[in-house]
Amino acid sequence: MSHLPIGSDHRAWLHTLVLSALLLSLVTAACAPTPTPEPTQPKPKTLTLLLPVDWRPVVDWIAPQWKEETGIDLEIISLAYDEVHDKIVSSARGGADVDIVYVDTIWPAEFAKAGFLIPVDKYVTEEMRKGIAKPLFDQLVWDGKLWAFPFNNQSKWLFYNKEILEKAGYDHPPRTWEEIEEMSRTMMEKGLVKYGTAWGWAQAEGLICDVTLFLYGFGGRWRDEKGNWVFNDEAGQKMLQWMVNSIGPDGWADPASTSLNDRTVLNPFLVGDTAFVLNWAFAWGLIQDPKESKVVDKVGIALIPASEESGLVSSSVTGGGGWGILTNSDTPELAAKLLQRFMSREVQVQALDLQQNMPVWTEMYSDPEILKAYPHFKAMGPQFQYAHFRPVLPWYSEWSLQAQVEIQAALTGAKTPQQALDDLAEWSTQKSKEYGY
């Protein structure tokens, strides 16, 4: 018969037993499978958008829906258009927490080459490719890649006062620049208008838009197939001389045009002091607003003329832009999801209603319900096929500023049209050699 230890030996034996049991339990626990922890829900992320104030209404409209569907807030930074470009540049270079930016049609090359944007080709659906006209994508392409979703289909149109034309004895809008001059002089002689038109030719981007449509409308172009600058040829010189003459001492357009921009050029037209005005789609909303306009329901929309000598039907300029995703964004997939939502027909209709954005979907221009709500679409749709791009350059902003200076020098008489164009062509050629584009 065995006996248990007694005294201190007994306590030592118990201590050893307890430690052995504890060690065994720890080893067993270590060998057991580790339970998977319950996933924690990430906090909703805020997507930040940087855009012109004119584009804000539709984003404000979609923000609460997006929040309800995804739990994600949209932070909106809206600025005057003239401030947006530099803000995007500083945000991209400074690593600011900005996900989505407005991309004007003249910025893709610059932003892409600088590494500010990510390509969005893989986010564009086959439905978008088939339903949206190719030029709307082309104007946002650089180096074979798409850098923004086309969102705003823009061009310029000729708006004309039907009542004034009828009083002057005309039953149709002008079809050539020569005809618009003849009509303007007639209406001025009859005391129906102060001037036939006013132009938005202040030293700003709007001036280059007008020069583009005039240049092509006189049979010219900015560059040839080899990339040579050729706008100072005979067609270009005739174009700029015609512009200068229109506001000269014997002109028929408002001589104050060199101080007017896209918005202020509408002022004389809205009160009936001019019979014609070139402008973007937003002008229609102001024209039809009784608080802003004295010509409500008196205005027609026509193709912008071309010169008689060119033999062309019309010439305009592309505008608008799209949405791009900054390389700063740490959630590009999420940003792309939002932009795909922006491309929906529902949002396109809201953009049209809220901010006069022309839709990008081709079918919407023949949709009976949309035409019933927006009957002016019938007159506006055909202009897009005659619209031309401004020069596609990574250094476009620098080029445009120089072009504005030279064109204004001709318009104000500081240089002859030929000298201004030759100087700009020489400068452009040198810069192309320097930059390689």
PASESE-124925 format. One record per atom (N, C-alpha, C): y, x, z. Coordinates in steps of 0.2 Angstrom, whole numbers, plus 5000, padded with zeros to 4 digits. Each point is the difference from the previous one (the first is absolute). Example, Ala and Ser with C-alpha at 12.3 -4.5 7.8 and 13.67 -1.06 7.14 Angstrom:
residues 2
497250665039500649965000500650045000500549984996500650045001500549965003
END
This chain:
residues 437
499450045000500649965000500650045000500549994995500650045000500549975004500550045002500649985004500650014996500649965001500650014997500450065004500450044997500450055003500549975005500150045005500549975005500650045001500549985003500650045002500450024994500250065000500550024994499650014993499350015001499650004994500049934997499949955004500049934998500649994996500650025002500749984997500050044994499850064999500050044994499649974995499449975002499649974995500349944997500349965004500349944998500650014995500450065002500650024995499750024993499550045001499750024993499749944996499849955003499749944997500649964996500549995004500649974997500350034994500150075001500350044995499649994993499350015001499549994995500149934996500049955004500149934997500650004996500650025003500650004997500050044993499750065000500050044994499649964995499549975002499549974995500449944997500449965004500449954997500550024995500350065002500550024995499850024993499450045001499650024994499849944995499849955004499849944996500549964997500650005003500649974998500350044994499950075000500350044995499649994993499349985001499649994994500049934997500349965004500049934998500649994994499949964995500549994995500749985003500550024997500749995002500249934997500249955004500249944998500650004995500149974995500550004995500649965004500650035000500649975004500249944995500349955003500349954997500650024996500149984994500550034996500749975002500550045001500749985002500449984994500449955000500449974995500650054999500150034994500650044999500649965001500550025002500749975000500249984993500349954999500249984993500650054998499950034994500550054997500549964997500650035000500649984996500050034994500149964994500150034994500850004999500350064998500750004999500250014992500449954998500250004993500850025000500150044995500750024998500249974993500549965000500249974994500749985000500349984994500749984999500049935003500649985003500149945003499949944996500150014993499849944995499349985000499650055002499249995000499849975007500450005004499849985007499749935001500449954997499849935001499249984999499750034995499349984999499650045005500250065003499650035005500149965007500649985001500149965006499549945000499949974994499649944999499350015001499750064998499350015001499850035006500550035004499950045006499649955005500249945002499749965005499349984998499949994993499349994998499550065001500350064998499650065001499850015007500549995004499950015008499549955002500049944998499549955002499350024998499950024993499450024997499750075003500450045001499850075002500250035007500449965003500350035006500450065000500350014994500450064998500749984999500550035003500749994999500250044994500549974996500450044995500750025003500150065000500750025002500350024993500649974999500450004994500650045001500150054996500650045000500449984993500549965000500349984994500750034999500250034995500650034999500349984993500750024999500349994993499650044995499949974994499650044995500250074999500750015000500250074999499850055006499849975005499850055006499250015000499749964997499250005000499750064998500250034994499750064997500050065005500650015003500150065005499749995006499949935002499749995006499250015000499749984994499350024998499950075000500450044997500050075000500050035007500449985004500150035007499449985004499849944999499449975004499450044998499950014993499450044998500050075002500550035000500150075002499950015007500349955004500050015007499449975004499549984996499449975003500149945004500549964998500249935003499449965000499949955005499549955000500149954995500050014994500149954995499449994995499849944999499449994996500149984993500449964999500149974994500850004998500150024993500750014998500149964993500649984999500249974994500150064995499749994994500050064995500449974994500650024999500349984993499750034994500049974995499750024994500250074998500550035002500350074998499850055005499649985006499850055005499350025000499549974997499350025000499950084999500350024994499950074999500250055005500649995002500350045006499650005006499949945002499649995007499350034999499749994994499350025000500050084999500450034997500050074999500250035007500449975004500250025007499449995005499549964998499549995005500149955005500549954998500249955005499549945000499749994994499649945000499350024998499549955002499350004998499949964994499550024995499949964995499749935002500149954996499749935002499649974995499850044995499549984995499449965003499750035005499449975002500149945004500649985001500149945004500249944995500150024994500249954995499449964997499949945001499449964998500049994992499449984998499949994993500449944998500149955004500449944999500750024999500350055004500750024999500150034993499550054998500050034994500149964994499649945000499949954995500649965000500349985006500549955000500750025000500150075001500750025000500150054994500649994997500150044994500050075001499750044995499950075001500750045001500549984997500650045001500350005007499849945004500250005007499650055004499450024998499650055003500350074998500150004993500250074997500750035003500449955002500750035003499950035007499449995003499950035006499450055000499950034994499550054999500350064999499750065003500250074999499450045000500050044995499450055000499349965000500049954997499449964999499849965006500449995005499849975006500549945002499849955003500449945001500350025008500649995001500350025006500349945004500049944997500249945004499749944997500049955003499849934998500649974997500049984993500549964997500249945004500649985002500149945004500649964997500450044997500649964997500150024993500049944996500050014993500749994998500450054998500750004999500250034993500549974998500450024994500749975000500450024995500649975000500149954994500449955001500149944995500749994999500149974994500749974999500149935002500550005005500249935002500649984997500049944997500649984997500249935002500749985000500349945002499949954994499649955000499949964994500649964999500349985005500649954999500650044996500150065002500550044997499950014993499350024998499850014993500149944996499849945003500149944996500749994999500550015004500749994999500350044995499750064999500250054995499749994993499549955000499749984994499350034998499750035005499450034999499449965003499550004996499449965002499450045002500150075001499450045002500350075003499650035004500350065003500050064995500350055001500150064996499350034999499850024994499450034998500150084999500650024999500150074999500650025004500150075001500650025004500749994996499950004993500649994996500249925001499549965001500149935000500349985007499850045005500349985007500750035000500250054997500750024999500449954996499849984995500349954996500249935004499449985003500149945004500550015006500050065003500450015006500750004998500250034994500750014998500249934998499649964997500249934998500149965007499650005005500149965006500750035004500150064999500650035003500649974997500050004993500649984996500149925002499549975001500049925001500249995008500150055004500149995007499549985004499450004998499449975003499850055006500150074999499850055005500550055000500050045006500450065000499750054996499350015001499750054996499349974998499750034994499449974998499450025005500150065003499550015006500350065004499650015005500250065005499350045000500150065000499350045001500050035007499450025002499950035007499950074999500650044999500050074998500350045005499949995006500250045005499650065000500250065003499550065000499549985005499449974998499549985004499450004995499449985003499450004996500049944995500449955001500149944996500350024993500450065000500350024994499450034995499650045003499450034996499649944997499949955004499649944998500349974993500749995001500349984994500050054994500150065001500050054995499350004997499549995004499350004997499949944995500249945002499949944995500550014994500650035001500450014994499750054996499850065003499750054996499549984995499549975003499449974996500249954995500549965002500249944996500450024994500350075000500350034995499550044996499450005001499550044997499950075002500250015006499950075003499550005005499950065004499550005005500250065004499850015006500150065004499750064998499350004999499750064998499549984994499850054996499549994995499350015003499550004995499350005002499950075003500350054998499950075003500450015007500449955002500350015006500750034999500350014994500650024999500649955001500550025003500649955001500349994994500049934997500349994994500549945000500349995006500449945001500750014997500250074998500650014998500050004992499549974997500050004993500549944997500049994994500549954997500049935003499449985002499949935003500350005007499950065004500350005006500750015000500350034995500750015000500349934998499749964995500349944999500049955006499450015003500049955006500550025005500150065002500550015005500749994998500250014994500649994997500249925000499449964999500149935000500149985007499750035005500149985007500850025002500250064998500750025001500549954997499949984994500449964996500149935004499449975002500049945003500549995006500150055004500550005005500650034999500150034994500650034998500749964999500550034998500649964999500049944996499650014995499949944995499349975001499750005007499449985001500049925002499449985001499849935001499649995007499950055003499750005007500450025005499949985006500550025006500050075001500650034999500150075001499850035007500049955005499850025007499350015000499650004995499350005000499750065003500450065000499850065002500050005008500249955003500050005007499649945003499649974995499649945002499250025001499749975004499350025001499649934998499350005001499649954998500249935003500250015006500249945004500849974998500450055001500749984999500249984993499650024995500149994993499949924999499649975004499949935000500649965002500550025004500549975002500549964995500250044995500449964995499649954996499350014999499649954997499949945004499950015006499949945005500649955000500650034998500649955001500249984993499650024994500249984994500550044996500150065003500550054996499750044995499450004999499650044995499549954998499850014993499549964997499350035000499950065001499450045000499950055006499450015002499950055005499250024999499950075001499450035000499850005007499449985002499850015007499249995001499850015006499349995002499949935002499349995002499849935002500449975006500250045004500349985006500749964999500350014994500649974998499949934999499449974998499949934999500149965007499850035005500149965006500750005002500450054999500749995001500449954995499850014994500349954995499949935002499449995002499849935002500249975007500350055004500249985007500749985000500149935002500749975000500550045004499750035006500450045004500350064997499750034995500250064997500349994993499849954997500149994993500449944998500450014995500449944996499749984994499450044998499749984994499349985000499849965006499449985001499849954994499450014997499749964995500450004993500450065000500450014994499850064996499450035003499850074997499450004997499950044994499450014997499850075001499350014998499750075000499850024993500150064998499850024993499850075000499750024995499850074999500650044999500050065003500650044999500050034993500550004997500150014993499850084999499950014993500050074998500550014994500250064998500550014995499749974993500449984996499849974994499750064996500350065000499850054996499250025002499950005006499350025002499449954997500249944999499549954998499549985005500250015006499649985006500149935002499549975003500149945003500450005006499850045005500350015006499950075004500350015005499950065004500249995007499650015005500150005007499850065004500049995006499750065004499649975006499550045002499549985005500450015007499849965005500250015006499549985005500249985006499549985005499750065003499449995002499650055003499449985004499750035004499449985004500050035007499450005003499850025006499650065000500250055004499650065000499850025007499550045001499750025007500250075001500450025005500150065002499450045002500050074999499550045002500050015008500649985003500150005007499549955004499849944996499749955003499350025002499849985006499350025003499549954999500349944997499549944998500249984993499950044995500149984993499649944998499450005002499549944998500349945002500350005006500349945003500749984996500350054999500649994996499949974993499450034997499849974993499849935001499749985005499849935001500649965000500550025004500649965000500449994993500050064996500350004994499649964995499349995000499649964996500249935002500249985006500249935002500749994996500450055000500749994997499949984993499450034997499949994992499849934999499849965005499749934999500549964996499849954997500549954996500449965005499749995006500349965005500750045003499950065001500550055002500550014994499850004994500450014995500549944999499749945001500449944999500650005006499850025006500450005005500650064999499850054997500550054998500549984995499749964996500549974995500549955003499749965004500449945004500550035004499850055004500450035005500550054998499850044995500550064998500050014993499849954996500150004992499650064997499550025003499550054997499649974995500050034994499749974994499250025001499649964999499250015002499850054995499450045002499750054996499449974996499849945003499449974996500249964994499750024994500249984994499949924999499549985003499849924999500649965004500350035004500549965004500649984996500150034994500649994996499849944995499449975000499849954996499749945004500050015007499749955005500549945000499749944998500549945000500349995006499750015006500349985006500650055002499950064998500550055001500649994995499849984994500649994995500449945002499649955003500449945003500550025005499850045005500450025005500550054998499850054995500550054998500050004992500449954998500049994992500350064997500450045003500350054997499550064998499449995003499550054998499950014992500049944997499949994993500450054996500750005002500450054997500050075002499750015006500050075003499450044997499549975000499350034998500050054994500349974995500050054994500350065000500550015005500450065000499650065002499549995004499650065002499750044995499849974994499750044995500550054996500649995002500550054997500450045005499750015006500250045005499850075000500450055001499950075000500050045006499750055001500050045006500650055000500250015006500550065000499650065000500250065000499650064999499650015006499450024999499550015005499950075002500350025006500150065002499950015008499750065002500050015007500750015003500450024996500750025002500549954997499749935000500549954997500649995004500050005006500649995004500550054999499950064999500450054998500349994993499549984996500249994993500549944999499849955004500549944999500750015003500050045005500750015003500450044995499750054996500450044995500149954994499649964998500149954995500649955001500049985006500549955002500750045000500050065002500750044999500250014993499550024996500250014993500249934996499649955001500249944997500649975002500250005007500649985002500650044998499950074998500550044997500249974994499549984996500149974993500449935001499849965005500249935000500850015003500150055004500750005002500550044996499750034995500450044995500150075002499650035005500150075002499650044995499549974996499750044995499849954994500050034994499849964995499249985000499849944998499349985000499550064998500250034994499650064998499950055005500650025003500050065004499649985006500149945003499649985006499350004999499849984994499249994999499850074998500450054997499750064998500050045007500550005004499950035007499449985004499949935000499449985004499450024997499950004993499450024997499950085001500550045000499950075001499850015008500349965004499850015007499349985001499849944997499349975001499550054997500250034995499550054997499950065004500550025003500050065004499649985007500149945002499649985006499349994999499849984994499349984998499750075000500350054997499750075000499950035007500549985004499950035007499549975004499949934999499549965004499449994997500050014993499350004996499949934998500549955001499949934997500549984996
END
